Amino acid sequence: MSQNGMSPSAPVKMVEYRYIIECKEKTVELEVDDRDVIQNADDEIDCPLDVVLRKNDYSFNDLMTWDAIEIRFVKVMEEGLSIINRIPMNINI
């Protein structure tokens, strides 16, 4: 056993998050930095899209040119993806 009381061979499950942006002609996957994932006032896991776009060298202008259909914030697990939030982009403002 190590000094912290944990077995050195104990597997550590890393939680990974991503934004997946479904567009008319392509799908864009954006890496999410663990430090940007927060628990909001409604006790839900969240991550600001503008921060993720910037850290992946994109902007909201890029997002608009992609003709996005849907934006999904997902948790990546061994079993597959778990959708945390979906934002349909067919909203007329």
C-alpha positions in Angstrom: 0.0 0.0 0.0 1.1 3.5 -0.7 1.4 6.2 2.0 -2.0 7.6 1.2 -3.6 4.3 2.1 -4.7 3.5 -1.5 -3.4 0.5 -3.3 -1.0 1.5 -6.1 -2.8 -0.7 -8.6 -6.3 0.8 -7.9 -7.7 2.0 -11.2 -8.6 5.6 -11.3 -11.6 6.5 -13.5 -11.0 9.7 -15.4 -14.2 11.6 -16.3 -14.0 13.4 -19.6 -16.4 15.8 -21.1 -16.9 17.1 -24.6 -19.1 19.4 -26.7 -20.4 17.8 -29.9 -21.8 20.2 -32.4 -23.9 18.5 -35.1 -23.9 20.7 -38.3 -25.5 20.4 -41.6 -22.3 19.1 -43.3 -20.0 18.0 -40.5 -19.7 17.2 -36.8 -17.3 19.2 -34.6 -16.0 17.7 -31.3 -14.5 20.1 -28.8 -12.3 19.0 -26.0 -13.4 20.3 -22.5 -10.8 21.2 -19.9 -11.7 19.6 -16.5 -11.2 22.9 -14.8 -14.0 24.5 -16.9 -16.6 22.0 -15.7 -18.7 23.5 -12.9 -21.7 22.6 -10.8 -24.3 25.3 -11.4 -26.9 26.8 -9.0 -29.4 24.2 -10.1 -26.9 21.5 -9.0 -26.3 20.4 -12.6 -23.0 19.8 -14.3 -22.3 22.6 -16.8 -19.5 24.2 -18.8 -19.5 27.5 -20.6 -19.6 27.0 -24.4 -17.8 30.3 -25.1 -14.8 29.2 -23.0 -14.6 25.9 -24.7 -14.8 27.5 -28.1 -12.0 29.9 -27.3 -9.8 27.2 -25.8 -10.3 25.2 -29.0 -9.4 28.2 -31.1 -12.9 29.0 -32.3 -15.4 31.8 -31.7 -19.2 32.2 -31.9 -18.7 33.5 -35.4 -17.2 30.1 -36.4 -20.2 28.4 -34.7 -22.6 30.4 -36.8 -20.8 29.6 -40.1 -21.0 25.8 -39.3 -24.8 25.9 -39.6 -25.2 24.0 -36.3 -28.3 21.9 -35.9 -27.7 20.8 -32.3 -25.1 21.2 -29.6 -24.6 18.5 -27.0 -22.6 18.6 -23.8 -21.6 15.0 -23.1 -19.8 12.9 -20.5 -17.4 10.3 -22.1 -17.5 7.0 -20.4 -16.2 3.5 -21.2 -19.8 2.4 -22.0 -20.2 5.3 -24.4 -21.5 8.9 -24.3 -24.0 10.2 -21.7 -25.7 13.4 -22.8 -25.8 16.0 -20.1 -27.4 18.8 -22.1 -28.9 19.2 -25.6 -29.4 22.6 -27.3 -31.4 22.5 -30.5 -30.3 25.3 -32.9 -33.6 25.5 -34.8 -34.9 28.3 -32.6 -36.0 31.5 -34.4 -35.1 34.6 -32.4 
